[in-house]
Amino acid sequence: MSWIDISQPFTKDVGHWPGDVPFSYELSLTKEQTGSVNIGKITTSLHTGTHVDAPFHFDNDGETIDKLPLDSFIGKALVIDVSETDFITSNDFEHISFGSFDQILLKTSLPNQPKRFPKEVPLLDHNIAPFLKEKEIKLIGVDIPSVDKLTSKQLETHHALHKQGIMILENIMLDDVDPGLYKLIALPLRIVGADGSPVRAVIRKIKEDETNE
């Protein structure tokens, strides 16, 4: 099975939070100037595109991105279709048999449009956090820019997930991904002291004979 890239592409017009730093890439030095190589530079918010939120993003006493355990971002992930609702609660997982995976990726009703920052997104009930902790989930991924309402100042779901030790992966792309069990790799950059990091998130379908590995 081949790997599937579920990260948003970084382009000059990729959507970003209103008022935040947009992504840009340019050559700071050309091969003609250096005589040997092209050298590029980027400018971006750490929360543009597909990214991980470090607890420090919403808690001054929270861990920064370089302090988070790497094994939280590698594992078995279940892609779950929750596109039939705009308010996601633990009731939406009643049909799920937990135990063979430790991450969930939610395919919501919002279409994947990387160049457009949405005005509204489906909402996650913050009470989902203790339920997921009970099911031994260590990461939740969503195909929207935030696990909270975009205008929220309290960020209840962010705080609730952090309290349960569950990592947050945002802005993945799942429109063309079927529900099911996958291997996930979504490693954040080792940016010392940072509140988050872009990631290259990839998944690979898990075969039946791999489920117990």
N, C-alpha and C positions, 0 to 999 in steps of 0.2 A: 504494500500500500504506500502511495506517495504522500508526502507532507502537503498540507493545505495551509496557505498563508491567510490568516484571519485578521491581519493588521491593516489599518488604514494607510494608504500610501502618503508619504510626505511630499506635497506639491506646493507651489507658491500660492495656490488658492484653496488649500485644505481648510476646512472650517475650524474656527477657534472660539474660545469663550469671548463674548463681547467685552472689549476693554483690555483683554489680555494680549500678550505679545504674540503676533502671528509668526508662522514658520517662514523662514527664508533661507535659501542656499545660494551662494555665489562663489566664484573663484576669486580668492584673495591674491593668488599668484598664478600666472600661466606658465606653461612649459617654455614659451618664448622668453618670458622674463627670467625664469630660473635656469634655463638651459638644460633641464632634465625632467621636471615633473610639473603637473598641475596640482595645486593645493586649494582645497575648498574650505569654506567656513559656513556654519549654520547659526541661525538665531531662532530661538523658539521658547515658548512656555513649556514647562515639563508636563503640562496637562493638555497639550494639543495632540490629536491623533490617539492611537492606541497606547495606553499608559497604565502604570500602577500608581495608586495613591499610597504614600507612606503615612503612617499615623501622624507624623509631624505636620502634615498638610492641614489637619483640622484640630490638632492638639499640640500646644507648645511643649508639652512634656512627653510627647509621643516619639517613637523611634524614627530615625531618618532612614532613607532608602537603603543606605549601605549597611544598616544594622539588621535588616530583615533576613530570615533564614531562606537560603536558596531553594531548599526542598519544597517550600510552599508554592513555587512557581513551575515545578516539574511534577507531573503525576498523571493519574487517570481522571479524565473529566467527562461528565455526562452532559451532552447538549440537550437542553429541554426546551420545547416549544411552548411558550407562554403568550403567544400572540393573540389569543382569544380574549385577553383581559388587559386593562390599563391600570389595574391595581393588583399587584402580585403579592400573595400571602402564602403561608405554609399550606393552606388548603389546596393550592395548585400543584402540590407535590404528593398528594395522598396516593396517587397511582404509582409512585416511584418506589422501586425496591432498592433501598440504600444498602451499602456494604461493600460493593466492588469498586468504588471510586471515592476520591476524596476532594474533588473539585466539581463545581457545576458551572455551566455556561448557558446563559439565558438568551433565547431567541425571542425578542419582544415584537410588538406590533409596529415598531418604528422602522421604516425602510432604511437600509444602509445607504446613506448619501454623504460621503466624506467631505464634499465641497460645500455642504450646507449645514450650518449649525442650527439645530431645531429650536423652536420656541417653547415646546412642551415635550415631555417624555413620559412614558409609562412609569408608574411609581411602585416602589418596593416598600411593603410594610416593615417597619423597623423590628417588629416582633418576629420576623423571619430569622433573626440572628441566633437566638437561643435554640430554635428548632434545628438549624443547620449545625450548630455546635454539638447537639445531642446526636446528630447523624455523622459526626466526625468529619465534617467538611472543613477544609483549610483555605479554600479560595472560592470566591464567586466572581464570575466574569459576566459583563453585560454589554449589549451592543448599543448602548446609549452613553452620553457623556458623563453621567453621574448616577449613583444609586439613590440620590435624593432629588427632590424637586429642584429645578434649576435656580429658582429664586430663594431657596431655603438658606437661612442664616444659622439655624440650629444644627442642621446636618444629622438628624437623629439616626438615620440608617448607617451613615459612616461610623458614628460613635458606637452604635449597637454592635456592628460587625467587629470593630476593633476590640471592644470589651470581650468578645468571644474568641479573639485571636484569629479572625477570618480575614484573609487578604482581599484587596479590592482591585480588580482589573476592569478597566472601562474602555469603551469605544472599540470593541472588537467587531468583526464583520461576519455575520452568520446567515445572511439571506440565502446563500447557495449551499448551506451545510445541512445535511439531514440530521434529525435527532438520533442520538445513539452514544456509544461509548468511544472515546478517543484518548490518545496520548497527547498531553499538552506540554509545550515548552513556551514559557513567556518570561524570560529573564530580564529584570531591570538592569540598567547600567549601574556601575559602582561609583555613584556620584556622592562623595563624602559630604554629609550634612544636608542633603537635598530632601525636599518634601515630596518628591515623586520622580518618575522616570519614564521616558518612552520605552516601549518594548517591541520586539519582533515576535509576535505571537503566532505559533504554528501548531497544527493538530494533525494527527494521523489516525485513521480508523483502526480500532483494535479488533483483531480477529478473535473468534470464539476460543481458540486454543491459547490465546494470550491473556485472557481475563483473570487468570489466577496467578500470573507472574508478578 
